Amino acid sequence: MYGAFFKAAVLAPVAVLLSLFVEPILGHVAETMAMAPGGEETRVYAWTVAIADNQLLFLLLSLVVLLIGAAITERRAAGGVP
């Protein structure tokens, strides 16, 4: 289990760094989509803006899922309750 904690601790700054690079790119994509006819009224534009606003949350929640998955796998491998 300590390996999973170490992996999540190492990947957390990587997720933040990835977020710093991807957020401006998604912002530029959203600006370009807004200039299209009916751009701000489309669902794809709304989804792109939502992902750009919440991507760091998604990345950090994926690390929590990684920890939970590692705990379940370790528990099953050790012969715990399935």
Summary of the structure (lengths in Angstrom):
residues: 82
radius of gyration: 18.1
end to end distance: 16.8
largest distance: 59.1
contacts: 194
relative contact order: 0.16
helix: 87%
strand: 0%
